[in-house]
Amino acid sequence: MPRITTGVGVEIPKANNLWVPYATLIFAFLLGTFVLPGWMVYVAPEWVLLVLIYWVLAIPYRFGIFSALFIGLVVDVHRGLPLGLNGLAFAVVAFSALALHQRIRIYPPVQQAGMVLLLVGIYLLLKQTLRSMMGIGVGPGVLYLAPALSSALLWPVIYLTLRSLRIRYRVR
């Protein structure tokens, strides 16, 4: 298998089927556009962030901080939010996931969900802090953290689905 050497002794596998991560991110964008009724709006999982976390953990040499920043900017434009709000928050989460990716990957998906809860919670807390600093309306109480719980509960399903796609299409 052809490999690329970075010059410091680290070999990166040649890119293969990179359309799969981008297709899953587009699908996550589409899932995030569904209008949910009543109380379900408050517990909707952070689809794009979950897919981004998976790809940062699975292929950290392809998806990292700059990828997260760009995807966050796309989310900002899509949702009509101030430019950089999600970009900065996604970049912080990607940095945290990159720093811990070797530790997170050794656990089964159910235990990884605890770290996903923490990562999505950091994202939501940072996003809420930035929104309040910008003077944008804030939600009631700590209800804004509810998507972290729903995202963590869905993590094992998302992890197993994306992992099977990665293996099937040999994404590197």
C-alpha positions in Angstrom: 0.0 0.0 0.0 1.5 3.4 -1.0 2.3 5.7 1.9 3.3 9.3 2.3 6.2 10.1 4.6 6.0 13.4 6.4 9.8 13.7 6.9 9.7 13.1 10.7 9.2 9.4 10.5 5.4 9.4 10.4 3.8 7.6 7.5 0.3 8.6 6.4 -1.6 6.1 4.2 -2.5 7.3 0.8 -6.0 8.8 0.6 -8.7 6.4 -0.4 -12.4 7.0 -0.8 -12.5 10.3 0.9 -15.9 11.0 -0.6 -17.4 8.8 2.2 -16.7 11.1 5.1 -17.9 14.1 3.1 -21.1 12.3 2.1 -21.8 11.4 5.7 -21.2 15.0 6.8 -23.7 16.2 4.1 -26.2 13.6 5.3 -25.7 14.9 8.9 -26.4 18.4 7.6 -29.7 17.1 6.1 -30.6 15.4 9.4 -30.0 18.7 11.2 -32.5 20.5 9.0 -35.5 18.5 9.9 -38.1 20.6 11.9 -38.9 18.8 15.1 -42.2 19.3 17.0 -42.4 20.9 20.5 -40.1 19.6 23.1 -38.0 17.5 20.7 -36.3 20.7 19.5 -34.5 21.0 22.8 -33.1 17.4 22.7 -32.2 17.1 19.1 -28.7 15.6 18.8 -25.8 17.5 17.2 -25.6 15.4 14.1 -22.8 17.3 12.3 -20.7 17.4 15.4 -21.1 13.6 16.0 -20.1 12.7 12.5 -17.2 15.1 12.7 -16.0 13.6 16.0 -16.2 10.1 14.5 -14.0 11.1 11.5 -11.5 13.0 13.7 -11.2 9.8 15.9 -11.1 7.4 12.9 -8.7 9.3 10.5 -7.1 12.1 12.5 -4.5 12.7 9.8 -7.3 13.7 7.4 -9.8 15.4 9.7 -8.5 17.8 12.3 -8.8 21.4 13.6 -8.9 23.1 10.3 -11.5 20.7 8.9 -13.6 21.3 12.0 -13.2 25.1 11.6 -14.3 24.9 8.0 -17.3 22.6 8.7 -18.3 24.9 11.6 -18.2 27.9 9.3 -20.5 26.1 6.9 -22.9 25.3 9.7 -22.8 29.0 10.7 -23.7 30.1 7.1 -26.4 27.3 6.9 -28.1 28.3 10.2 -27.7 32.0 9.7 -25.5 32.5 12.9 -22.6 34.9 13.3 -19.7 33.7 11.3 -17.2 31.8 13.5 -19.5 30.8 16.3 -19.7 27.1 15.4 -16.4 27.2 13.7 -14.5 28.1 16.9 -16.6 25.6 19.0 -16.0 22.8 16.4 -12.3 23.6 16.4 -12.1 23.3 20.2 -13.9 20.0 20.1 -11.7 18.7 17.3 -8.6 19.7 19.3 -9.8 17.9 22.4 -10.7 14.8 20.4 -7.3 14.8 18.7 -5.6 15.2 22.0 -7.5 12.2 23.4 -8.1 10.1 20.3 -5.7 7.3 21.1 -7.3 6.9 24.5 -10.9 7.1 23.3 -10.4 4.6 20.5 -9.5 1.8 22.8 -12.9 1.8 24.5 -16.0 0.1 23.2 -18.7 2.5 21.8 -20.8 2.4 24.9 -17.9 3.7 27.0 -16.9 6.2 24.3 -20.3 7.7 24.7 -19.2 9.2 28.0 -16.4 11.1 26.2 -18.8 12.1 23.5 -21.1 13.5 26.2 -18.2 15.6 27.5 -17.1 16.8 24.1 -20.6 17.8 23.0 -21.2 19.4 26.4 -18.0 21.5 25.9 -19.3 22.5 22.4 -22.7 23.5 23.8 -21.2 25.4 26.7 -18.8 27.2 24.5 -21.4 28.0 22.0 -23.8 29.3 24.7 -21.0 31.4 26.2 -20.2 33.0 22.8 -23.9 33.6 22.1 -24.3 35.4 25.5 -21.1 37.5 24.9 -22.5 38.5 21.5 -25.9 39.5 23.0 -27.8 36.7 21.2 -30.7 35.3 23.1 -29.9 32.5 25.5 -32.1 29.5 26.3 -33.8 28.8 29.7 -31.5 27.4 32.4 -29.3 24.5 31.5 -31.7 23.1 28.9 -29.2 24.0 26.2 -27.1 21.0 27.5 -29.9 18.4 26.7 -28.5 17.7 23.1 -25.3 16.4 24.8 -27.2 13.6 26.4 -29.2 12.7 23.3 -26.0 12.8 21.3 -24.2 10.5 23.7 -27.1 8.1 23.7 -27.0 7.9 19.9 -23.2 7.6 19.7 -23.0 3.8 19.7 -25.3 3.6 16.7 -23.5 6.4 14.8 -20.1 4.9 15.6 -21.1 1.4 14.4 -22.8 2.7 11.3 -19.9 5.0 10.3 -17.3 2.3 11.2 -19.0 -0.2 8.9 -19.0 2.4 6.1 -15.3 3.1 6.7 -14.4 -0.6 6.6 -16.7 -1.4 3.6 -15.3 1.4 1.5 -11.7 1.2 2.9 -11.6 4.9 3.9 -8.0 5.9 4.8 
